[in-house]
Amino acid sequence: MARALPGPYRGSPVTEDRTTPPTALHDLTGSTRPVVAVQGLGFVGAAMSIAVASAMDADGNPAFEVVGVDLDDTAGGARVAALNESRFPFETTDPELTSALQAARARGNLRCVTDPSAYARADVIVVDVPLDIDWRSATPELRLKGFEAAIATVGRHARPGTLVLVETTVPPGTTEKIVVPTLDKELSQRGIDPSSVLVAHSYERVMPGAEYFRSIVSYWRVYAGHTPESADAAEAFLSQVIDTETYPLTRLANTTSSETAKVLENTFRATTIALMEEWSRFAEHVGVDLYEVVDAIRMRPTHANMRTPGFGVGGYCLTKDPLFASVAAAELWNLPIEFPFSTAAVRANDEAPLAALDRVRTLVGGSLDGQRLLLLGVSYRQDVGDTRYSPSETFVRAAESAGAVVTAHDPLVSHWDELERDTPAQLPDPSGFDAVVFAVPHDEYRRIDLAAWLGTARPAVLDAFNVLSAAQRQLLVELGCPIASIGRGIVGGGLVGSDITST
Ligand SMILES: NC(=O)c1ccc[n+]([C@@H]2O[C@H](COP(=O)([O-])OP(=O)(O)OC[C@H]3O[C@@H](n4cnc5c(N)ncnc54)[C@H](O)[C@@H]3O)[C@@H](O)[C@H]2O)c1
């Protein structure tokens, strides 16, 4: 059945006979709307599927039929099942995202499958699969296999006229040197002219958290096409999903530029966070509150986005992305160019939780052996349930190797996959602990009534991520809890106290 497709990403009309596969894909047969397949239903793809399904045309009707596709394995199947049951597959504090999912499911223009033949139905295929690097190794190398396999799968199913929009964060040069050749090979083997499939790159800036949904549809985007026609197609598609009137798109000259923008953007952020690490150690020793100092400097508009001290950097992006430039230079471009700042930033951020552990050691009297620690915050970021490469993991592993007994709590994490342990649902009673570490500024921790929670308990407290207010820190001083803060040599309301003596 032929079907007219609006927009400049229109491909050849669908003329092949479409048999109905035994999945929810049969809903797509006869669809009059363009079909968008989203490959990979992780933190990015699951949210992007909902964002695309929420896009409306000028008449207020859904602009797209969306099919989310993940692998036919345990994790992929669970994500597909969750979305089909109108449940977001990850803990989220964003009600807009969950209500948009429920609305899309109720409308019927979003379904998820593990069947890759979905790509054969698609006018646009959005690639949201990971591309990994062993970033903790001394000489990091790309782990391309999974990414290449995902692109090859697209090539085995895509039809002429489809736009393949790569959103994965990749080393600069990947679209040109890996995606396009992989697609070309698969398409040629099927007798399809490779140039009939359009390829573009537009990186995600999605921020899982309270503004998860908005961070896709109400945020600026950068994109580029492998050809001018591909760039036009990407622009047409993104303009329907994103509020581009308020948040205009930026077109770059080629896909390597778009890939470079993502990697540099995240490298800039990771490097400026790492810079605060060495200044934090200094501030803690000399009686300076670095937060106060940074606020003073931020008054200068040129320095308004200066970073503040913290517990370290985790998650799937800032940990690895700064290393993508050096591996791109070596593995894709054969260039003898090194990136020492970027590499140093990754290492400094990775080791930051160990500085926090040192401060706890001092607070509890010099040895962690047998000390009972309560760690508040397990995810890598506030109001997010993602524990990948969380600084808390580094902290716990090091603390337990030093003989400490750690209980970890997180309002958004019930099972900590990386450490294979459950976390208590309720904030634990503090009376059984020698020290409490506020590691992640989740809302629940910021709002904590310390006097009520502590009761008669007087554990040492480390505020590792500016979780507590000056009044809360002052209260701890008055209650008699030994207290220290990362990035602060001053505690409470201007008191120069145990921070200095404890360092
Ligand atoms: N997590 C973030 O906040 C964030 C933000 C911006 C950009 N990114 C980038 O987006 C990309 C995806 O990140 P993520 O956090 O969503 O990863 P993720 O690991 O949460 O999800 C990836 C999903 O892709 C699936 N997948 C892998 N191979 C597949 C295949 N061949 N076919 C179908 N599905 C496949 C996996 O099963 C998984 O469900 C990465 O490049 C990441 O760097 C992530």
The ligand as a MOL file (V3000), in Angstrom:
LIG
                    3D

  0  0  0     0  0            999 V3000
M  V30 BEGIN CTAB
M  V30 COUNTS 44 48 0 0 0
M  V30 BEGIN ATOM
M  V30 1 N 21.8830 9.2470 29.7490 0
M  V30 2 C 21.9740 10.5340 29.4550 0
M  V30 3 O 21.6350 11.3940 30.2730 0
M  V30 4 C 22.4860 10.9940 28.1050 0
M  V30 5 C 22.3980 12.3490 27.7730 0
M  V30 6 C 22.8290 12.7800 26.5250 0
M  V30 7 C 23.3770 11.8520 25.6500 0
M  V30 8 N 23.4880 10.5320 26.0070 0 CHG=1
M  V30 9 C 24.0400 9.6020 25.0240 0
M  V30 10 O 22.9500 8.8800 24.4580 0
M  V30 11 C 23.3520 7.5560 24.1140 0
M  V30 12 C 22.4430 6.5440 24.8030 0
M  V30 13 O 22.5920 6.6940 26.2040 0
M  V30 14 P 21.5850 6.0370 27.2430 0
M  V30 15 O 21.9000 6.6290 28.5570 0
M  V30 16 O 20.1980 6.0880 26.7360 0 CHG=-1
M  V30 17 O 22.0720 4.5050 27.1940 0
M  V30 18 P 21.3230 3.2510 27.8200 0
M  V30 19 O 22.3790 2.2310 28.0420 0
M  V30 20 O 20.4510 3.6830 28.9520 0
M  V30 21 O 20.3340 2.7660 26.6670 0
M  V30 22 C 20.7540 2.2400 25.4770 0
M  V30 23 C 19.7160 1.2340 25.0110 0
M  V30 24 O 20.0820 0.8060 23.7000 0
M  V30 25 C 19.7350 -0.5620 23.6030 0
M  V30 26 N 20.4310 -1.1520 22.4690 0
M  V30 27 C 21.7410 -1.4480 22.3580 0
M  V30 28 N 21.9790 -1.9800 21.1420 0
M  V30 29 C 20.7880 -2.0110 20.4820 0
M  V30 30 C 20.3870 -2.4680 19.2150 0
M  V30 31 N 21.2420 -3.0080 18.3600 0
M  V30 32 N 19.0760 -2.3360 18.8880 0
M  V30 33 C 18.1700 -1.8050 19.7380 0
M  V30 34 N 18.5140 -1.3770 20.9610 0
M  V30 35 C 19.8110 -1.4810 21.3250 0
M  V30 36 C 20.1280 -1.1290 24.9590 0
M  V30 37 O 19.5340 -2.3780 25.2150 0
M  V30 38 C 19.6330 -0.0090 25.8860 0
M  V30 39 O 18.2840 -0.2280 26.2870 0
M  V30 40 C 24.8120 7.4600 24.5380 0
M  V30 41 O 25.6010 7.7990 23.4570 0
M  V30 42 C 24.9420 8.5300 25.5980 0
M  V30 43 O 26.2750 8.9740 25.7350 0
M  V30 44 C 23.0350 10.0710 27.2100 0
M  V30 END ATOM
M  V30 BEGIN BOND
M  V30 1 1 1 2
M  V30 2 2 2 3
M  V30 3 1 2 4
M  V30 4 1 4 5
M  V30 5 2 4 44
M  V30 6 2 5 6
M  V30 7 1 6 7
M  V30 8 2 7 8
M  V30 9 1 8 9
M  V30 10 1 8 44
M  V30 11 1 9 10
M  V30 12 1 9 42
M  V30 13 1 10 11
M  V30 14 1 11 12
M  V30 15 1 11 40
M  V30 16 1 12 13
M  V30 17 1 13 14
M  V30 18 2 14 15
M  V30 19 1 14 16
M  V30 20 1 14 17
M  V30 21 1 17 18
M  V30 22 2 18 19
M  V30 23 1 18 20
M  V30 24 1 18 21
M  V30 25 1 21 22
M  V30 26 1 22 23
M  V30 27 1 23 24
M  V30 28 1 23 38
M  V30 29 1 24 25
M  V30 30 1 25 26
M  V30 31 1 25 36
M  V30 32 1 26 27
M  V30 33 1 26 35
M  V30 34 2 27 28
M  V30 35 1 28 29
M  V30 36 1 29 30
M  V30 37 2 29 35
M  V30 38 1 30 31
M  V30 39 2 30 32
M  V30 40 1 32 33
M  V30 41 2 33 34
M  V30 42 1 34 35
M  V30 43 1 36 37
M  V30 44 1 36 38
M  V30 45 1 38 39
M  V30 46 1 40 41
M  V30 47 1 40 42
M  V30 48 1 42 43
M  V30 END BOND
M  V30 END CTAB
M  END
